[in-house]
Amino acid sequence: METDPVPAHRPTLHDVMPPGRGTALGDVGADERMPDDGSAARGARTGGWWMWAVVMVGVAALVAAVLFGVHAHRQERRTGEALASARTRLHQVETRLGAARTELDGLSTRSAAAGETLAATENQLVSLQADLSHDEANEFFSGVNIADLDQCLAGVERALNQISLSDPGGAATTLSVVSASCTAAEPSN
């Protein structure tokens, strides 16, 4: 027996196709050439399970991505609303702060003016007090004849000297001489 180096039947596309499928060219004779021992059907079932698992994992990943996107969108919207609310409150606070600063500037200006008025009034008071002291001194000395007062005091001084020298009679005479000058020196209120 001689072996032919070339096989009697070369495997073709028809040999690997599952039963009942034919070829891409529409060859229906492929089913007769392929033995049907059930292995092709088992391979299709096994490959189908893996395909479904991959599809399910893909769908689950897609659902998770959509849910994550929806959650992120809600979070972004809430954050945007909170930011808008915070900006509104900030604007209100800035408005009140501006009004408070304006009022403070007005109060500072009025306070400075009041301080200047107080200093001027204080200076006037000091001047009035000096004038009053001077007027009181003038009022005390008004109506007093300085010459009579000087003569009265000189007589009292001589009388004291006479008393110190044990001359009470001379002291009494000296005081009676200057008594008219002392009476004339009293203020005439």
C-alpha positions as CSV (number, residue, x, y, z in Angstrom):
1,M,0.0,0.0,0.0
2,E,1.3,3.2,-1.1
3,T,0.4,6.3,0.7
4,D,-0.5,9.3,-1.3
5,P,1.4,12.4,-0.1
6,V,-1.6,14.5,-1.0
7,P,-4.6,13.9,1.1
8,A,-7.7,12.7,-0.7
9,H,-9.8,15.5,0.8
10,R,-8.4,18.9,1.7
11,P,-10.2,20.7,4.6
12,T,-12.2,23.7,3.4
13,L,-14.5,26.3,4.9
14,H,-17.3,23.8,4.5
15,D,-15.5,21.4,6.9
16,V,-15.5,23.9,9.9
17,M,-19.0,25.4,9.6
18,P,-21.7,24.1,12.0
19,P,-24.4,21.9,10.6
20,G,-27.2,23.6,8.7
21,R,-25.3,26.8,8.2
22,G,-23.9,26.2,4.7
23,T,-21.2,28.6,3.5
24,A,-21.1,32.2,2.8
25,L,-21.6,31.3,-0.9
26,G,-24.8,29.5,-0.1
27,D,-23.4,26.0,-0.5
28,V,-26.0,23.6,1.0
29,G,-23.9,20.6,0.5
30,A,-21.7,21.4,3.5
31,D,-24.0,19.5,5.9
32,E,-23.4,16.3,4.2
33,R,-19.6,16.6,4.5
34,M,-19.5,17.5,8.2
35,P,-20.1,14.7,10.6
36,D,-22.7,15.5,13.3
37,D,-21.5,14.1,16.5
38,G,-22.9,17.1,18.7
39,S,-19.6,18.7,19.4
40,A,-20.4,21.7,17.3
41,A,-23.7,22.3,19.3
42,R,-21.8,22.0,22.6
43,G,-19.3,24.6,21.4
44,A,-22.0,27.0,20.4
45,R,-23.7,26.6,23.8
46,T,-20.4,27.2,25.6
47,G,-19.4,30.2,23.5
48,G,-23.0,31.6,24.0
49,W,-22.6,31.5,27.8
50,W,-19.4,33.5,27.8
51,M,-21.0,36.0,25.3
52,W,-23.9,36.5,27.7
53,A,-21.6,37.0,30.6
54,V,-19.6,39.6,28.8
55,V,-22.8,41.4,27.6
56,M,-24.2,41.4,31.2
57,V,-20.9,42.8,32.6
58,G,-21.0,45.4,29.9
59,V,-24.6,46.3,30.7
60,A,-23.9,46.4,34.4
61,A,-20.9,48.7,33.8
62,L,-23.0,50.9,31.5
63,V,-25.8,51.1,34.2
64,A,-23.2,51.9,36.9
65,A,-21.7,54.6,34.7
66,V,-25.2,56.1,34.0
67,L,-26.1,56.0,37.7
68,F,-22.7,57.6,38.6
69,G,-23.3,60.3,36.0
70,V,-26.8,61.0,37.3
71,H,-25.5,61.2,40.8
72,A,-22.6,63.5,39.8
73,H,-25.1,65.7,37.8
74,R,-27.4,66.0,40.9
75,Q,-24.4,66.8,43.1
76,E,-23.2,69.4,40.6
77,R,-26.7,71.0,40.5
78,R,-26.9,71.1,44.3
79,T,-23.4,72.6,44.5
80,G,-24.4,75.2,41.9
81,E,-27.5,76.0,43.9
82,A,-25.6,76.3,47.1
83,L,-23.0,78.5,45.4
84,A,-25.7,80.8,44.0
85,S,-27.2,81.0,47.4
86,A,-23.9,81.8,49.0
87,R,-23.2,84.4,46.4
88,T,-26.5,86.1,47.1
89,R,-25.8,86.1,50.8
90,L,-22.3,87.5,50.2
91,H,-23.8,90.3,48.0
92,Q,-26.3,91.1,50.8
93,V,-23.5,91.2,53.4
94,E,-21.3,93.3,51.1
95,T,-24.2,95.8,50.7
96,R,-24.7,96.0,54.4
97,L,-21.0,96.3,55.0
98,G,-20.8,99.2,52.5
99,A,-23.7,100.9,54.3
100,A,-22.0,100.4,57.7
101,R,-18.8,101.8,56.3
102,T,-20.6,104.8,55.0
103,E,-22.3,105.3,58.3
104,L,-19.0,104.8,60.2
105,D,-17.3,107.4,57.9
106,G,-20.2,109.8,58.7
107,L,-19.8,109.1,62.4
108,S,-16.1,109.6,62.3
109,T,-16.5,113.0,60.5
110,R,-19.1,114.1,63.1
111,S,-16.9,112.8,65.9
112,A,-13.9,114.8,64.6
113,A,-16.1,117.9,64.3
114,A,-17.5,117.4,67.8
115,G,-13.9,117.0,69.1
116,E,-12.8,120.2,67.5
117,T,-15.9,122.0,68.9
118,L,-15.2,120.5,72.3
119,A,-11.5,121.7,72.1
120,A,-12.7,125.2,71.1
121,T,-15.3,125.3,73.9
122,E,-12.6,124.1,76.4
123,N,-10.3,126.9,75.3
124,Q,-13.2,129.4,75.7
125,L,-13.9,128.0,79.1
126,V,-10.3,128.4,80.2
127,S,-10.3,132.0,78.9
128,L,-13.6,132.7,80.7
129,Q,-12.3,131.3,83.9
130,A,-9.2,133.5,83.7
131,D,-11.5,136.5,83.0
132,L,-13.7,135.6,85.9
133,S,-10.8,135.3,88.3
134,H,-9.6,138.7,87.1
135,D,-13.1,140.2,87.4
136,E,-13.5,138.8,90.9
137,A,-10.2,140.3,91.9
138,N,-11.2,143.6,90.4
139,E,-14.6,143.4,92.1
140,F,-12.9,142.9,95.4
141,F,-10.6,145.8,94.9
142,S,-13.2,148.0,93.3
143,G,-14.3,150.8,95.6
144,V,-11.1,150.4,97.7
145,N,-8.9,153.4,97.8
146,I,-5.3,152.1,97.6
147,A,-3.8,155.2,99.2
148,D,-6.2,154.8,102.3
149,L,-5.4,151.1,102.5
150,D,-1.7,151.8,102.4
151,Q,-1.9,154.4,105.1
152,C,-4.1,152.1,107.3
153,L,-1.6,149.2,107.0
154,A,1.4,151.4,107.8
155,G,-0.4,152.6,111.0
156,V,-1.2,149.1,112.1
157,E,2.4,148.2,111.5
158,R,3.6,151.0,113.7
159,A,1.1,150.1,116.4
160,L,2.4,146.5,116.4
161,N,6.0,147.8,116.8
162,Q,5.0,149.9,119.7
163,I,3.3,147.0,121.4
164,S,6.4,144.9,120.9
165,L,8.4,147.8,122.6
166,S,6.0,147.7,125.6
167,D,4.3,151.0,124.6
168,P,0.6,150.1,124.6
169,G,-0.5,153.8,125.0
170,G,1.5,154.8,121.9
171,A,0.0,151.9,120.0
172,A,-3.6,153.0,120.9
173,T,-2.8,156.6,119.8
174,T,-1.4,155.4,116.5
175,L,-4.4,153.2,115.8
176,S,-6.8,156.1,116.6
177,V,-4.9,158.3,114.1
178,V,-5.2,155.8,111.3
179,S,-8.7,154.5,112.0
180,A,-10.2,157.0,109.6
181,S,-7.9,155.7,106.8
182,C,-8.8,152.1,107.6
183,T,-12.5,152.9,107.5
184,A,-12.1,154.7,104.1
185,A,-10.2,151.6,102.7
186,E,-13.1,149.2,103.2
187,P,-15.0,148.3,100.0
188,S,-18.2,150.1,99.4
189,N,-20.6,147.2,98.6
